[in-house]
Amino acid sequence: MKRREFLKKTSLAYPALAAVGTSEIFIQKTPPVKSVIIIGSGLAGLSATRKLLEKGIKVTILEARNRAGGRVFSHKPTTAPGNVIELGAEWVGASHESLIALCNEFKLELVDNRFQSDVTINGQHAKAGAWKMGEQAEKFWENKTSIWEAMTEAEKNALDKTDWWRILTQRGFNEKDLAIRELLDSTDFGESIRHVSGYAAFAEYAESSPNNEMDLKIRGGNSMLIDKMVEAIGADKILLNHQVKNISQDKGVKVSCENGKTFQADRLICTAPTWSLMQINWMPVLSARYLEALNALQYARIGKFPMVFSEKFWEREDFDMVTDTPAHYFYHGTKDQNTTGGVLICYATGDKADVLASVSKDQRRAIILDALKPAFGDVSKYVNEELMYYWGQDAFSRGAYAFYGKNQWLTLRMELGKPQGLCHFAGEHLADWQGFMEGAINSGEEAATQILAG
Ligand SMILES: Cc1cc2nc3c(=O)[nH]c(=O)nc-3n(C[C@H](O)[C@H](O)[C@H](O)COP(=O)(O)OP(=O)(O)OC[C@H]3O[C@@H](n4cnc5c(N)ncnc54)[C@H](O)[C@@H]3O)c2cc1C
């Protein structure tokens, strides 16, 4: 079974599980459902809404922020008119069928967003194509999909008990190879490869597009999709600045918000990241197993520190680079935008992101510019603007996306996807395409399907 088939098969069992009482909340479900409250206007909430509206169900979305889109968050830097950068989700993957279908439906153009990676380690800069891993490591990387496919289910499942770093050491990666993979792969998981579930990591690399889903982006910014979905749904159904504080369920669901407003419906879909979900008072309380799973799941610390430059001194439109400095990773955030100047996005993960976010602005600028020196020399004269968005401190997610560690991929997700009485759950953290916009869309649609199934 492919990773992506695992949850789909098991998720079909959720309504039945809830009915026989595996959840500790016993609430009689009374079909037909006429109204649903959705917490969150990210891609999971918007996708669930569309599916429910198609069936004539009344939907109200309650959104804590003053904007829709959640972790899809495009930004137009003031000092670089005409440019758009992404402070949240960046790439649309070539395998992300639902997301691509939505872009087609709304006539949004997808443009190439692939990069060729330079590497700077120990002050030595190597251009893309001029660096390689050792022979054994290169061979494994080239054949990872066939190696994965040749494994039995039991062998794959056993990988959840270990981490990606250990698997690579067992596959003959030497110290230098491991250092390169740590820099590259931690940009995907948002934390060190010493901590990520070996199953989740191997499956991600074996089952993704050759460019690991870093393929495309929406011309004009990924938030264009959010705008189109909001327009299609009707902006009047999305109540901004409505942070849900209390949820009680009996014959229906009652919700109250921080601003004092209250709402009622037959069912609820909560798409809030787990940090936010845990700040809500649930009556009756969530099941012990559900709470245990919530307490166990971490989110990746990713910070984006874009620098607006008056000149594209990096020359290649498809420039990106990993470095062994706290600045970690750079990519050209305004690829092919054909405007004067451009933006290099400094993208740091884990402790590095924490450090960059907490030091002074001067220290941060020095760290970022120093990291660029081996490749480009002193580029300080080109700096027009410095931006920062640190997802580790985002008020509603406290991280960029869920991070599944050892022994968590095959267990926690299953638990967190189970409905609790009349409340269903969605969000990237529950999806096969976990950590992606595609996953958020799929999970929203699946939660709506659960409700429609009764
Ligand atoms: C830095 C970064 C880089 C990323 N890169 C990529 C990428 O390249 N490609 C890709 O496909 N994906 C990427 N992602 C992941 C992608 O952004 C997410 O998977 C997706 O947007 C999550 O959607 P969601 O609906 O599950 O959650 P969200 O977008 O977080 O939506 C949940 C919503 O619930 C709201 N909410 C929370 N609590 C409450 C409450 N109590 N009451 C009311 N509302 C509440 C939040 O404000 C939010 O709007 C990235 C994410 C980040 C942060």
Ligand as a Chemical Component Dictionary entry (heavy atoms), coordinates in Angstrom:
data_LIG
# 
_chem_comp.id                   LIG 
_chem_comp.type                 NON-POLYMER 
_chem_comp.pdbx_formal_charge   0 
_chem_comp.three_letter_code    LIG 
# 
loop_
_chem_comp_atom.comp_id 
_chem_comp_atom.atom_id 
_chem_comp_atom.alt_atom_id 
_chem_comp_atom.type_symbol 
_chem_comp_atom.charge 
_chem_comp_atom.model_Cartn_x 
_chem_comp_atom.model_Cartn_y 
_chem_comp_atom.model_Cartn_z 
_chem_comp_atom.pdbx_ordinal 
LIG C1  C1  C 0 6.539   28.449 5.746  1  
LIG C2  C2  C 0 5.619   27.458 5.090  2  
LIG C3  C3  C 0 5.987   26.889 3.887  3  
LIG C4  C4  C 0 5.125   26.000 3.247  4  
LIG N1  N1  N 0 5.468   25.527 2.010  5  
LIG C5  C5  C 0 4.574   24.819 1.312  6  
LIG C6  C6  C 0 4.808   24.508 -0.051 7  
LIG O1  O1  O 0 5.825   24.916 -0.630 8  
LIG N2  N2  N 0 3.856   23.786 -0.728 9  
LIG C7  C7  C 0 2.714   23.367 -0.118 10 
LIG O2  O2  O 0 1.893   22.725 -0.793 11 
LIG N3  N3  N 0 2.462   23.648 1.174  12 
LIG C8  C8  C 0 3.357   24.367 1.905  13 
LIG N4  N4  N 0 3.083   24.725 3.181  14 
LIG C9  C9  C 0 1.957   24.089 3.874  15 
LIG C10 C10 C 0 0.600   24.715 3.544  16 
LIG O3  O3  O 0 0.663   26.097 3.726  17 
LIG C11 C11 C 0 -0.414  24.097 4.501  18 
LIG O4  O4  O 0 -0.376  22.690 4.399  19 
LIG C12 C12 C 0 -1.864  24.528 4.249  20 
LIG O5  O5  O 0 -1.945  25.857 3.852  21 
LIG C13 C13 C 0 -2.646  24.282 5.531  22 
LIG O6  O6  O 0 -4.015  24.553 5.331  23 
LIG P1  P1  P 0 -5.054  24.211 6.503  24 
LIG O7  O7  O 0 -6.365  24.640 6.034  25 
LIG O8  O8  O 0 -4.843  22.821 6.963  26 
LIG O9  O9  O 0 -4.566  25.119 7.745  27 
LIG P2  P2  P 0 -4.518  26.702 7.863  28 
LIG O10 O10 O 0 -4.161  27.317 6.580  29 
LIG O11 O11 O 0 -3.635  26.993 9.021  30 
LIG O12 O12 O 0 -6.022  27.092 8.208  31 
LIG C14 C14 C 0 -6.554  26.964 9.495  32 
LIG C15 C15 C 0 -7.255  28.256 9.839  33 
LIG O13 O13 O 0 -7.878  28.108 11.120 34 
LIG C16 C16 C 0 -7.820  29.358 11.754 35 
LIG N5  N5  N 0 -8.012  29.152 13.188 36 
LIG C17 C17 C 0 -7.151  28.581 14.058 37 
LIG N6  N6  N 0 -7.712  28.561 15.278 38 
LIG C18 C18 C 0 -8.928  29.112 15.179 39 
LIG C19 C19 C 0 -9.967  29.361 16.120 40 
LIG N7  N7  N 0 -9.860  29.038 17.410 41 
LIG N8  N8  N 0 -11.092 29.951 15.671 42 
LIG C20 C20 C 0 -11.232 30.298 14.360 43 
LIG N9  N9  N 0 -10.262 30.084 13.449 44 
LIG C21 C21 C 0 -9.139  29.496 13.859 45 
LIG C22 C22 C 0 -6.446  29.890 11.384 46 
LIG O14 O14 O 0 -6.344  31.277 11.535 47 
LIG C23 C23 C 0 -6.343  29.453 9.924  48 
LIG O15 O15 O 0 -6.758  30.469 9.047  49 
LIG C24 C24 C 0 3.908   25.635 3.837  50 
LIG C25 C25 C 0 3.539   26.219 5.051  51 
LIG C26 C26 C 0 4.373   27.136 5.657  52 
LIG C27 C27 C 0 3.930   27.789 6.927  53 
# 
loop_
_chem_comp_bond.comp_id 
_chem_comp_bond.atom_id_1 
_chem_comp_bond.atom_id_2 
_chem_comp_bond.value_order 
_chem_comp_bond.pdbx_ordinal 
LIG C1  C2  SING 1  
LIG C2  C3  SING 2  
LIG C2  C26 DOUB 3  
LIG C3  C4  DOUB 4  
LIG C4  N1  SING 5  
LIG C4  C24 SING 6  
LIG N1  C5  DOUB 7  
LIG C5  C6  SING 8  
LIG C5  C8  SING 9  
LIG C6  O1  DOUB 10 
LIG C6  N2  SING 11 
LIG N2  C7  SING 12 
LIG C7  O2  DOUB 13 
LIG C7  N3  SING 14 
LIG N3  C8  DOUB 15 
LIG C8  N4  SING 16 
LIG N4  C9  SING 17 
LIG N4  C24 SING 18 
LIG C9  C10 SING 19 
LIG C10 O3  SING 20 
LIG C10 C11 SING 21 
LIG C11 O4  SING 22 
LIG C11 C12 SING 23 
LIG C12 O5  SING 24 
LIG C12 C13 SING 25 
LIG C13 O6  SING 26 
LIG O6  P1  SING 27 
LIG P1  O7  DOUB 28 
LIG P1  O8  SING 29 
LIG P1  O9  SING 30 
LIG O9  P2  SING 31 
LIG P2  O10 DOUB 32 
LIG P2  O11 SING 33 
LIG P2  O12 SING 34 
LIG O12 C14 SING 35 
LIG C14 C15 SING 36 
LIG C15 O13 SING 37 
LIG C15 C23 SING 38 
LIG O13 C16 SING 39 
LIG C16 N5  SING 40 
LIG C16 C22 SING 41 
LIG N5  C17 SING 42 
LIG N5  C21 SING 43 
LIG C17 N6  DOUB 44 
LIG N6  C18 SING 45 
LIG C18 C19 SING 46 
LIG C18 C21 DOUB 47 
LIG C19 N7  SING 48 
LIG C19 N8  DOUB 49 
LIG N8  C20 SING 50 
LIG C20 N9  DOUB 51 
LIG N9  C21 SING 52 
LIG C22 O14 SING 53 
LIG C22 C23 SING 54 
LIG C23 O15 SING 55 
LIG C24 C25 DOUB 56 
LIG C25 C26 SING 57 
LIG C26 C27 SING 58 
# 
